[in-house]
Amino acid sequence: MARIAVIGAGTGAMAAAARLAVAGEKVTVYERSASYGGSVGRHEHEGFVFDTGPGLLHLPAVQRDLFVKTGKESLEQCVTLTQVDPASRHLFADGTAVSLPNASRAGVSAALDGALGAGSGARWSDFMDRARDAWDRSRRPLLEEPLRADHQVLGRDPYPAVRQRRLLRAARQAATVAEIGTWELADPRLAALLDGYALAHGLDPRTAPASAALLPYMEQTFGSWYVLGGMRELARAVYERCVARRVEFVFGAEVVRVIEKDGRAAGVELAGGEVAEADRVVLGVRPRPGLVPGQQVWGPGDVPVRAGSDAGAAGRFTVLLSLRGAREADAVHRTVVHSGDGAAEWEAVFGGRAADRVADRVAGHPTVTVLRPDDPATRPDAEHEAVTLTATVAPQGPVDWRDAGVRQRFADVLVERAGAAVPGLRERILHTEIRTPAETEAETGAEGGAVPPPALAGAGGAYLHPGNLTRLPGLYLAGGWAHPGGGLAHAGMSGTLVAGLVVEGDGFSGSR
C-alpha cells in the first residue's frame, strides 16, 4: 500500500483523497487550520448561520460522481439539495429588474423580453447558442482532461464570435467579455448581466476572454442549487466520506516544505520540524515560495502555464447580516444589484491607469450579490433572517482591508446598495460581521486573500492554471489553484484528474 500525503483539506484536495483511498492508497491529509473545507467555511452568531465561501452549487454532477465512485450513499443521501428558483434576480442601474428562472432557456428568454423589451431574449438566446458551441469545443480538453503537453491548443478561444461588419474598415470580432456585451448583446443591461458573471468569478470583463461565456452557459443549463444547512454541509459530507474511506486527517499541521529525495517527492516537512515520509504528495493549496523544491510545479512540458495577469488577483468582501423580522414570502434567494459604472468598478478591483491611489481601489458603486436563503437552519426562528452581501474587490495589499475605517465604510456602501433588494434592510440589522480578503488570507494562506478563477481557453493560454502533473515526479496539484481552476465544480474536477494520474499513471487522459 502506497503512502500519499495531501497538503490542504479544501474540497478539491479532499475529493482527490477520497478517490485515492478507494483505490487502495493510504492517504493522510495535513491541514494548517483547525478544520476542513478550505474556503467553504461557516460563521455562526447567536443562532444565525452563514456561509463564508460559495453560496450556491453549479454543475452538481461533479459532486454526484464523487459520491457514486467512493461509497454506497449518493450525494442526495448525504445532503439535501434544492434547486433555487428563480435562479437569480437582477436589478440594473436604470431601475429595471428581471428574475431569471432556473435551468430554462425558454424561460430566461421570455423573462428578458418582458423586463427589458422585445428582442432582448432573442439576443441573449443567440449568445447562449454560441456559448454552447464554446462549451462543446472546449469541455473535454479544458475540464475533463489533465493539462496536456500541447496545452497551447487551449490558447485559441473556442467562442464563435460574430463578425461585426464596419464600413470601410476591417471586420472585427469580440475577443473579451466586455466586447461581447458591447458588440453582440447591444444593450447595457444585457452587457451588465454578462459582466456580472465574469466579475463574480474574479475576472476582469475588459480582459477575460470571450470563452468566459461558458460561465453563464453552465449556470443556466445545469442550474443553481443550494444545500440545506448551508454549503458548509457539502464540505462536511465530503470530509465524512473521506473518513469513511479511512483517510487520516491531521489538523493544525502546517506544511512548510515538500521533501525531495532522489529526484522525486518523498514527503512533507511540518512547521515544527517533523518530517512525514510519503511515496507521493498532492499539493492542494496555492504554491508559495519555498514550499516546492525549485518551484517545480509547472508541467507537463517546458512552457510555464500561469493564471493571467489579472486572473486570480481579486478577493471577496462579505457582510453577514443578522436581521430581525421574517423573510417575505416572495423573497428571492439571490439578487444581483448591478453597478451603474462598470468601468469604474473594474478599475477599482483590477487596477488600471486611473487607479493609482489606494482610495481608487475601493469601488464607490460596486456590484453586490445578496443571498437570502429560505432555510430554517440559518436563523434562530421564523421571525429572523440571515442575509449575506458579497462584492468582488481588490486583494489585501492594494487595499489594507485590516483598516477598521476602510472596512466599515465599504460595508456601509454594500448595505446601502443591498437595500434595493431587501426592504427596510438597515432598520432590521441586529448584528453585522465583516469578512475581507485579509481574513481569507489568514484562514486559507492564499496570498492577498485572492480567490482562484476558473480556467478559460483563449487569450494565448493566459487564463490556464498549472497542470495537475508537475515536473517533480510524485508531486501532483489539486484544488482551485491547479487545472482546471477555481469554483466548487472545477476544484472537484481537479481531484478526479489527480486520482486518475496517480492510479493509472502519467498517461491518464481523463474520464469518458
C-alpha positions in Angstrom: 0.0 0.0 0.0 1.4 3.3 -1.1 1.6 6.4 1.2 0.2 9.6 -0.1 0.4 13.0 1.7 -2.2 15.6 0.8 -1.5 19.2 1.7 -4.7 21.1 2.5 -8.2 20.0 3.2 -10.1 22.0 0.7 -12.9 20.3 -1.3 -10.6 19.6 -4.3 -7.9 18.1 -2.2 -10.5 16.0 -0.2 -12.0 14.8 -3.5 -8.6 13.5 -4.5 -8.0 11.9 -1.1 -11.4 10.1 -1.1 -10.8 8.7 -4.6 -7.3 7.6 -3.9 -8.3 5.9 -0.7 -11.0 3.9 -2.6 -8.2 2.9 -5.0 -6.3 1.3 -2.1 -3.9 4.1 -1.2 -3.0 5.0 2.3 -3.8 8.8 2.5 -3.0 11.4 5.1 -4.2 15.0 4.8 -2.3 17.8 6.5 -4.3 20.9 7.1 -2.9 24.1 8.6 -6.2 25.2 10.1 -8.4 23.5 12.7 -11.0 22.2 10.3 -11.7 21.0 6.7 -13.3 22.8 3.8 -10.8 25.5 2.8 -12.8 28.4 1.5 -16.1 26.6 2.1 -16.5 28.0 5.6 -19.2 28.8 8.1 -19.8 31.6 10.6 -22.3 31.3 13.5 -23.6 34.0 15.8 -26.5 33.6 18.3 -28.5 31.2 16.2 -27.7 32.8 12.8 -25.6 30.7 10.4 -23.8 32.0 7.3 -21.7 30.5 4.5 -18.4 32.4 4.2 -17.5 30.9 0.9 -19.5 29.8 -2.1 -23.3 30.3 -1.6 -24.6 28.1 -4.4 -23.6 25.0 -6.3 -23.4 24.7 -10.0 -22.7 21.6 -12.1 -23.7 19.2 -9.2 -22.8 16.2 -11.4 -19.2 16.6 -10.3 -20.1 16.0 -6.7 -22.6 13.3 -7.6 -19.9 11.4 -9.4 -17.5 11.7 -6.4 -20.1 10.1 -4.1 -21.0 7.4 -6.6 -17.3 6.5 -7.0 -16.4 6.5 -3.3 -19.2 4.8 -1.5 -22.7 3.4 -1.4 -24.5 6.5 -0.3 -25.3 9.0 -3.0 -24.8 12.8 -2.7 -28.5 13.2 -2.1 -28.4 10.7 0.7 -25.7 12.8 2.4 -27.0 16.3 1.9 -30.3 17.9 0.8 -30.0 19.7 -2.5 -32.7 22.1 -3.6 -33.0 24.0 -6.9 -33.1 27.7 -6.5 -36.0 29.2 -8.5 -35.8 31.8 -9.7 -32.1 31.3 -10.1 -31.4 35.0 -9.7 -33.0 38.4 -9.7 -31.1 41.3 -11.4 -31.5 45.0 -10.5 -30.0 47.3 -13.1 -28.8 50.9 -12.7 -31.7 52.3 -14.8 -34.3 50.8 -12.4 -35.3 47.8 -14.4 -35.4 44.4 -12.9 -35.7 40.8 -14.1 -36.0 37.4 -12.4 -34.4 34.5 -14.3 -35.9 31.0 -13.9 -33.6 28.1 -13.1 -32.3 26.0 -15.9 -34.8 27.1 -18.5 -33.5 28.7 -21.7 -37.0 29.5 -22.9 -38.0 30.9 -19.5 -34.9 33.2 -19.4 -35.6 34.5 -22.9 -39.3 35.2 -22.1 -38.3 36.9 -18.8 -35.8 39.2 -20.6 -38.3 40.1 -23.3 -40.8 41.0 -20.6 -38.5 43.1 -18.5 -36.0 44.6 -21.0 -38.1 44.8 -24.1 -38.9 42.6 -27.2 -35.8 41.2 -28.8 -33.7 41.1 -25.6 -34.5 37.4 -25.1 -33.5 36.5 -28.6 -30.2 38.4 -28.4 -29.4 36.6 -25.1 -30.5 33.2 -26.5 -28.4 33.7 -29.6 -25.4 34.4 -27.4 -26.1 31.3 -25.3 -26.1 29.2 -28.5 -22.6 30.5 -29.2 -21.7 29.8 -25.6 -22.9 26.2 -26.1 -20.6 25.9 -29.1 -17.7 27.1 -27.0 -18.7 24.5 -24.3 -18.8 21.7 -26.8 -15.4 22.7 -28.3 -13.6 23.0 -25.0 -15.3 20.9 -22.4 -13.1 17.8 -22.6 -9.6 19.4 -23.2 -10.3 22.2 -20.7 -12.2 20.5 -17.9 -12.2 16.7 -18.2 -8.5 16.0 -19.1 -5.2 16.7 -17.4 -3.4 19.7 -18.9 -1.6 18.3 -21.9 1.9 18.9 -23.1 0.4 20.7 -26.1 -1.7 22.9 -23.9 -1.1 25.7 -26.4 -4.1 24.5 -28.2 -6.2 26.0 -25.4 -4.7 29.4 -26.2 -7.2 29.7 -29.0 -10.6 31.0 -28.0 -13.4 28.5 -28.7 -16.1 31.1 -28.6 -17.5 31.7 -32.2 -17.8 35.5 -32.0 -20.0 37.2 -34.5 -18.1 39.2 -37.2 -19.0 42.8 -36.9 -19.2 44.5 -40.3 -17.8 48.0 -40.4 -18.0 50.4 -43.4 -14.6 51.0 -45.0 -12.8 49.2 -42.1 -11.8 45.7 -41.4 -14.5 43.5 -39.7 -13.9 42.8 -36.0 -14.9 40.1 -33.6 -15.4 40.2 -29.8 -12.4 38.9 -28.0 -13.3 39.7 -24.4 -16.4 39.6 -22.2 -16.8 43.4 -22.4 -16.7 43.3 -26.2 -19.4 40.7 -26.3 -21.6 42.9 -24.3 -20.9 46.0 -26.4 -20.9 44.4 -29.9 -23.2 41.3 -29.6 -25.7 41.9 -26.8 -26.1 45.6 -27.7 -28.0 46.5 -24.5 -26.2 47.9 -21.5 -28.4 45.8 -19.2 -27.6 42.5 -21.0 -24.0 43.6 -21.0 -24.1 44.1 -17.3 -25.7 40.7 -16.9 -22.8 39.1 -18.6 -20.2 41.3 -16.9 -21.6 40.2 -13.6 -20.9 36.5 -14.3 -17.2 37.4 -15.0 -16.9 39.7 -12.0 -18.4 37.1 -9.7 -15.7 34.7 -10.7 -12.9 37.2 -10.1 -12.4 38.0 -13.8 -12.0 41.5 -15.3 -14.5 41.8 -18.2 -12.1 44.0 -20.1 -9.5 41.3 -20.4 -11.3 38.0 -19.7 -11.5 36.0 -23.0 -14.8 35.6 -24.8 -14.7 31.9 -23.7 -15.9 33.1 -20.3 -19.3 32.8 -22.0 -19.1 29.2 -20.5 -19.9 30.6 -17.1 -23.5 31.8 -17.7 -24.0 28.8 -20.0 -23.1 26.3 -17.3 -25.3 28.0 -14.7 -28.3 28.4 -17.0 -28.0 24.9 -18.4 -27.2 22.8 -15.3 -29.0 25.0 -12.8 -28.3 26.7 -9.4 -28.5 24.5 -6.3 -28.5 25.2 -2.6 -27.5 22.8 0.1 -29.9 22.9 3.1 -28.0 24.0 6.2 -25.6 25.9 4.0 -22.8 25.0 1.6 -20.6 24.0 4.5 -22.8 20.9 4.7 -21.3 19.8 1.4 -17.8 20.2 2.8 -18.9 18.1 5.8 -20.3 15.4 3.6 -17.0 15.2 1.6 -15.0 15.1 4.8 -17.1 12.3 6.3 -16.8 10.3 3.0 -13.0 10.6 3.4 -13.1 9.5 7.0 -15.3 6.5 6.0 -12.7 5.6 3.4 -10.0 5.6 6.2 -8.4 8.9 5.1 -6.4 10.3 8.1 -6.6 14.0 8.8 -4.0 15.9 10.8 -5.3 19.4 11.7 -3.2 22.3 12.9 -0.4 20.9 10.8 1.2 23.5 8.5 3.4 22.0 5.8 6.4 24.3 5.2 8.2 22.2 2.6 7.8 19.3 0.2 10.6 16.9 0.7 12.6 15.8 -2.4 14.7 12.7 -2.4 16.4 11.1 -5.4 14.7 13.5 -7.8 11.1 12.9 -6.7 8.7 14.0 -4.0 9.2 11.9 -0.9 7.2 13.5 1.9 6.4 16.8 3.7 8.1 18.8 6.5 5.8 20.4 9.1 6.2 23.7 10.8 7.5 22.0 14.0 10.3 20.3 12.0 8.6 16.9 11.9 9.0 15.1 8.6 6.3 12.7 7.2 7.6 10.4 4.5 5.4 9.6 1.6 5.6 7.9 -1.8 3.6 10.7 -3.4 2.5 14.2 -2.5 -0.7 16.0 -3.5 -0.5 19.8 -3.2 -4.0 21.1 -2.6 -3.1 24.7 -1.8 -1.6 27.6 -3.8 2.1 27.1 -4.3 4.1 29.6 -2.4 7.9 30.4 -2.4 9.9 27.7 -0.6 7.1 25.1 -0.4 8.1 23.2 -3.5 11.8 22.4 -4.3 12.8 24.8 -7.1 9.1 25.6 -7.5 8.9 22.6 -9.8 5.1 22.9 -10.3 4.9 23.6 -14.0 4.1 20.9 -16.4 3.7 18.9 -18.4 6.0 20.4 -21.0 8.6 23.1 -20.5 6.4 26.2 -21.0 5.1 27.5 -17.7 1.3 27.9 -17.6 0.1 30.8 -15.4 -3.1 32.4 -14.5 -3.4 35.7 -16.5 -2.0 38.9 -15.1 -5.4 39.9 -13.7 -6.9 36.4 -13.2 -6.9 35.4 -9.6 -6.0 38.8 -8.3 -9.4 39.6 -6.9 -10.8 38.9 -3.5 -14.2 38.8 -1.8 -15.7 41.3 0.7 -18.6 39.8 2.6 -21.0 41.3 5.0 -23.0 38.9 7.2 -26.2 40.4 8.5 -28.4 39.1 11.3 -31.8 40.6 10.8 -35.0 41.0 12.9 -38.2 40.4 11.0 -39.4 37.5 8.9 -38.3 36.8 5.3 -41.0 37.9 2.9 -42.8 35.0 1.2 -41.9 36.2 -2.2 -38.2 37.0 -1.4 -35.6 35.7 -3.9 -32.7 33.6 -2.8 -30.1 35.5 -4.9 -30.3 39.1 -6.1 -27.6 40.9 -8.0 -27.6 44.7 -7.7 -25.5 45.8 -10.7 -23.2 48.7 -10.7 -24.1 51.8 -12.7 -20.5 52.3 -13.6 -18.9 49.0 -14.5 -15.7 50.6 -15.9 -15.0 52.4 -12.6 -15.6 49.2 -10.7 -13.3 47.2 -12.8 -10.6 49.9 -12.4 -11.0 49.6 -8.6 -11.0 45.8 -8.4 -8.3 45.0 -11.0 -6.4 48.3 -11.3 -5.5 50.4 -14.3 -4.3 53.8 -15.3 -7.0 55.6 -13.2 -6.4 53.5 -10.1 -3.1 54.7 -8.9 -4.0 55.6 -5.3 -5.2 53.2 -2.6 -8.5 55.0 -2.4 -9.1 54.4 -6.1 -9.0 50.6 -5.4 -12.3 50.7 -3.4 -15.3 50.9 -5.7 -17.9 53.6 -5.0 -20.8 51.7 -6.6 -19.9 48.0 -6.5 -21.9 45.1 -7.9 -23.5 43.4 -4.9 -24.8 39.9 -4.6 -27.5 39.4 -2.0 -28.2 35.9 -0.7 -31.4 35.3 1.3 -31.8 31.5 1.7 -35.2 30.3 2.8 -33.6 27.8 5.3 -34.6 27.4 8.9 -31.2 26.1 9.7 -29.7 29.6 9.1 -31.8 31.6 11.6 -32.9 31.2 15.2 -36.6 31.3 14.3 -39.1 32.4 11.6 -39.1 36.0 12.9 -35.4 36.5 11.9 -33.4 36.2 8.8 -29.7 35.7 7.8 -28.6 37.7 4.8 -25.2 37.7 3.1 -23.8 40.5 0.9 -20.8 39.9 -1.3 -18.7 42.1 -3.6 -15.6 41.3 -5.7 -12.8 43.6 -4.5 -9.1 44.2 -4.8 -7.0 41.8 -2.7 -5.2 42.6 0.6 -2.2 44.7 -0.4 -3.5 47.4 -2.8 -6.1 48.0 -0.1 -5.5 47.5 3.6 -8.6 45.6 4.5 -7.4 45.4 8.1 -8.1 49.1 8.4 -11.3 49.4 10.5 -12.4 52.6 8.8 -11.9 51.2 5.3 -13.8 48.0 6.2 -16.7 49.8 7.8 -17.1 52.4 5.0 -17.2 49.8 2.4 -19.6 47.6 4.4 -21.9 50.6 4.7 -21.8 51.0 0.9 -22.8 47.4 0.4 -25.7 47.7 2.9 -26.9 50.9 1.2 -26.9 49.2 -2.2 -28.5 46.0 -0.9 -31.4 48.0 0.4 -32.8 47.8 -3.1 -33.2 44.0 -2.7 -34.2 43.8 1.0 -37.0 46.1 2.2 -36.1 48.1 5.3 -32.7 46.5 5.4 -30.8 49.0 7.6 -33.5 49.2 10.2 -33.7 45.4 10.6 -30.0 44.9 11.3 -29.2 43.3 14.7 -25.6 42.3 14.1 -23.0 42.8 11.4 -20.0 40.6 10.7 -17.5 41.8 8.1 -15.1 39.5 6.2 -12.5 40.7 3.8 -9.5 39.4 1.8 -7.5 39.9 4.9 -9.5 37.2 6.7 -9.3 34.9 3.6 -5.5 35.3 3.6 -5.2 34.5 7.3 -7.5 31.5 7.1 -6.5 29.9 3.8 -3.0 31.1 3.3 -3.8 32.4 -0.2 -1.7 35.5 -0.9 -3.7 38.6 -0.6 -6.8 36.6 0.1 -7.2 36.0 -3.6 -9.9 33.6 -4.8 -8.9 31.5 -7.8 -10.9 31.9 -11.0 -11.9 29.0 -13.3 -9.6 28.1 -16.1 -10.5 29.5 -19.5 -9.3 28.8 -23.0 -8.2 31.7 -25.2 -6.0 34.7 -24.6 -2.9 32.7 -25.5 -3.3 30.5 -22.6 -3.1 33.3 -20.0 -6.1 32.1 -18.1 -5.0 28.5 -17.6 -3.6 27.2 -14.3 -0.6 24.9 -13.5 -1.3 21.3 -14.6 -2.1 18.5 -12.2 1.1 16.7 -13.2 4.3 18.6 -12.3 7.9 18.5 -13.2 8.8 16.9 -9.9 7.9 13.2 -10.1 5.5 12.1 -7.4 4.1 15.7 -6.9 0.6 16.5 -8.1 -1.6 19.6 -7.9 -5.2 19.7 -6.9 -7.7 22.3 -5.9 -8.7 25.8 -7.2 -5.1 26.9 -7.9 -4.5 24.0 -10.2 -6.0 22.9 -13.5 -8.9 23.4 -14.2 -9.2 26.3 -11.7 -11.4 27.7 -9.0 -15.0 27.1 -8.0 -16.6 24.0 -6.4 -17.1 22.2 -9.6 -13.7 22.9 -11.1 -11.9 22.1 -7.9 -13.8 18.8 -7.7 -12.7 18.0 -11.3 -9.1 18.6 -10.3 -9.4 15.9 -7.6 -10.7 13.5 -10.2 -7.8 14.2 -12.5 -5.2 13.8 -9.8 -6.6 10.5 -8.7 -6.6 9.3 -12.3 -3.0 10.3 -12.8 -1.9 8.6 -9.6 -3.8 5.4 -10.1 -3.4 5.0 -13.9 -0.1 6.8 -14.4 1.0 9.8 -16.3 -0.7 8.5 -19.4 -4.2 9.0 -17.9 -6.3 11.0 -20.3 -9.4 11.8 -18.3 -12.8 10.1 -17.8 -15.0 9.4 -20.8 
